[in-house]
Amino acid sequence: MQKKVAPFLSIAGNIGSGKTTLATLLSSALGWPPFYESVEDNPYLSDFYTDMLRYSFPLQIYFLTHRYNTHRRLQASSEVSIQDRSIYEDAYIFAKGLFAQGKMEIRDYENYQNLFSSMMENLLPPLGLIYLKKSLPKLQKRIALRGRDFEQGLSPEYLEFLNGLYDKWIEEYKGPCLVLESDHLDFVNSSEDLNFLIRRMYKEFPLLNSLHPSSFLQ
């Protein structure tokens, strides 16, 4: 029996990997509603980059709550949609990384993990995960170009550390997953690259064919 999944794709990737841009492009090309990460309206994010130890727990709780509510909404929908960053990254990348680096207290981390585990009991996995894998120089270039003040102080060591956590998580991820070495892919300026990705998606996630047949395969 096929495991139940929710009718949406999640785009995963490090800070600056191009998740939001890709979500917008896929939404435009396929007509799927996009659901974005809460960044501009996040009340903790700027403070977090100034004092990670103080604001790590409230920031992660904010993200977890936002992503949980989004995930629940997406899995209840009858149409295919696209999500910018998954709830799994909150727990297995960012909260885990903050704790490992001594920037989240153990009582907060245990509280967070207990909450995350309870939330998982109410969630179905997405029908597919797209992991945008990008090298450190490319991440740094994209972060500099988009010019968010609170991101400009991110150290190369921190970004590389997150890349390592992503690689480990993807190795252990149990659901359908498309890993894209995206350094040399330009989805914005190359329709060929975007169409290549869409064809790969329909090949890697065959359930898409029954939920949303695509002319890109013809």
Summary of the structure (lengths in Angstrom):
residues: 218
radius of gyration: 17.1
end to end distance: 29.3
largest distance: 53.9
contacts: 651
relative contact order: 0.19
helix: 57%
strand: 12%
